[in-house]
Amino acid sequence: MASIFQRVGAVASLSSNASFDTKKLHLSSRRSLSERKASFVVIRSDAAKMNTGLKKIGGRADQLVTNAVATKPDTSAASTASKPGHELLLFEALREGLEEEMERDQNVCIMGEDVGHYGGSYKVSKGLAPKYGDLRVLDTPIAENAFTGMGIGAAMTGLRPVIEGMNMGFLLLAFNQISNNCGMLHYTSGGQFKIPVVIRGPGGVGRQLGAEHSQRLESYFQSIPGIQMVACSTPYNAKGLMKAAIRSDNPVILFEHVLLYNLKETIPDEEYVLNLEEAEMVRPGEHVTILTYSRMRYHVMQAAKTLVNKGFDPEVIDIRSLKPFDLHTIGNSIKKTHRVIIVEECMRTGGIGASLTAAINENFQDYLDAPIVCLSSQDVPTPYAGTLEEWTVVQPPQIVAAVEQLCR
Amino acid sequence: MAFAGIKVIQPLALHASSSDPYNRAAKSIATPSPFLGSTRTLRINQSLPIALSRPASSIVAAVSDVFKEKKLKSTSDLLLTKEEGLEVYEDMILGRAFEDMCAQMYYRGKMFGFVHLYNGQEAVSSGFIKLLKKEDSVVSTYRDHVHALSKGVPARAVMSELFGKKTGCCRGQGGSMHMFSAEHNVLGGFAFIGEGIPVATGAAFSSKYRREVLKQADCDHVTLAFFGDGTCNNGQFFECLNMAALWKLPIIFVVENNLWAIGMSHLRSTSDPEIWKKGPAFGMPGVHVDGMDVLKVREVAKEAIGRARRGEGPTLVECETYRFRGHSLADPDELRDPAEKARYAARDPITGLKKYLIENKLATEADLKAIEKKIDEVVEEAVEFADESPAPSRSQLLENVFADPRGFGIGPDGSYRCEDPKFTEGTAQLCFDVEMKNLMLNMHLQG
């Protein structure tokens, strides 16, 4: 148990050095351990706390674990969050983050298709246009390349636009602007212009949405220099990352997932901003490091339940920052477990997992007892049929099997 | 024509009237008068909510025959004062001399890559940009040296940038096709055609946002977007015409139609080659002007800039112009008919202005010679400065990738990569670099 405290302590100090506004930053990403009482839509589980006795290495559980998320006892740091908090859905958390930042800074504006009067196709900007007006919450025509470029030009001249892609896949049409202008203008102008845009939207494989609406753009954007990419997965980190992304002077692409918008969680009442560059420890463990992000986090946690019942102790990390990788959190985990499985929704070829595998091999090869296992989606356009779609993405039984094999 | 003062625009209406979506009852058709260069102001029904569209027929498109009237006017009705004339002349001479020097330097191996020269098109740059304030923005393409110079970027900064030196306006990181200046509001310099137009639209959006959301009532900054005939077949152009007209953004789309996109003739690539006509299709005035005549360009520019400042929205101006050199310094320029080149060479904008200034007694030969000599010295000095400036050091490689260098992430040791001292030296390893590792090993061995 002591090791957990140390780790949290170390991270807290890192956060306070690195955060923008230490007065407002009450919580680091590690705090989620003490606070999460998530009830999932994708995976049914109740919110029972885990018995800390289960954390013994190699020990078998005496009782079935229904929620594999570790919790830790309150520390003095946790007591500042003794207020009850409020419960909301992930899309509402995103909206809360957006609204708070728009209140705080008048230069923050939203642009995208149907963000205004319609309230956003996933209701992330509902209610904001009546409150802030049609110019500040701008309904654009269907012209992704042009309105993304317009957002970039506005950012260069002092505004802080949040550009929505109705589906991340549509941003393929804006690739010219995202790659050439978003990523590069700060550099090619010799640092004269900054591009503080946030580009956000839902992506990932949904429920039979068809190939084009089921894309994982993080694969394609990751090589672009000069941008940061983050993926949210819980209401807590959704709000925190949204706020961080808006406050960042760098262009940030915030990946949301179509299936996670209705996740419910209780989040703190007081203001918090998360670190864009940090990963999130979801479940500390000893046997194997499982790195994941976005929706696959829930498949991993479901597999983790099964694994714990079988006597394994997986450490689950939600990497959150897709570019750059948080090599500290990841490295510390690998130094402890010596085994890595990456579970991602990107396709096998050229995805985040592929880059992460390379980065880990480069930096932590000495600590690995086995080759890295990367579980990705199949290299196919996502089929419409439900059965085929299920086989396209990584499912919990595959994760269980991979861990079993790796940890033999 | 009187400058009507700044008009505060009504915010976008939330609700359109449902029974009469185009508000035909309230609209009065504007008289199709010649748009520019005339003393009549263009009247568009101001009571129309911005959110409603105006049928294109109410927007006038003018042709430049209106300017034939101008030539007959008496000397008391000159198009500019002596100061203005000399300023414009100096600007055009600077543009020409600078570009000629670029060609020399390129062939001497001082600059590399793709260099696109502006010779012959000076009337467009000087005609428009000399009317702008410092706070107004200019967005250009890869043929951007002269736009930067006209906007006020010092010649030495541009030349230094072309030589790839750290004293360049972009620290040597941009090059010929990426001229930026935050001080002078030059928003680039873009290598792909069309990709600057949305950026310009964004700058115009900022201006409108400042006025209406941030309530800075005196913000009337306008943006000029320069691009060529080839770009006018590109989607981004049309998408931005739509948005600019829809929201009445203070932007002027300036088409430098020099008839050629590298080796592709405008006539071979465009179904309707009259670009100015595309403005009214989107609900903005479209104007065609002789881009070899700086005075005509200036008159059109005045009207268009005035419109934008008053909040009346965008204008599309097609300037018929010509580049005397090839597309770039690497282009052998074999496809263009020598007779065509000769025709346009005879209409050299600098010769044209010189003739006007002298004939109308605004300047003497001596005045103009003095300007030419002065500019020669400026350009020489710019070359000297660029020659003597140092090249960027290794430590500059990783700077300016991110405005917030925390974007490089957290390294294995737990600290942000940008806090690593090797990072500022430029020797930090972000990825496995065999050459660098060997170099550092050697340096270590040599002590």
Interface residues (C-beta under 8 A of the other chain):
Chain A: A10 L14 A18 Q106 N107 C109 H117 G133 D134 L135 R136 T140 P141 A143 N145 A146 F147 T148 G149 M150 G151 I152 G153 A154 A155 M156 T157 G158 L159 N176 Q177 N180 N181 L185 H186 Y187 T188 S189 G190 G191 Q192 F193 K194 I195 P196 P225 G226 Q228 S248 D249 N250 L276 E277 E278 S321 P324 F325 D326 L327 H328 T329 G331 E362 N363 F364
Chain B: P11 L12 L14 A51 S137 V139 G168 C169 C170 R171 G172 Q173 G174 G175 H178 F180 S181 A182 L187 G188 G189 F190 A191 F192 E195 I197 P198 V199 A200 T201 G202 A203 A204 F205 S206 S207 K208 Y209 R210 E212 V213 L214 G235 Q236 E239 C240 N242 M243 L246 W247 E399 N400 V401 F402 A403 D404 R406 G407 F408 G409 I410 G411 P412 D413 G414 S415 Y416 R417 C431 F432
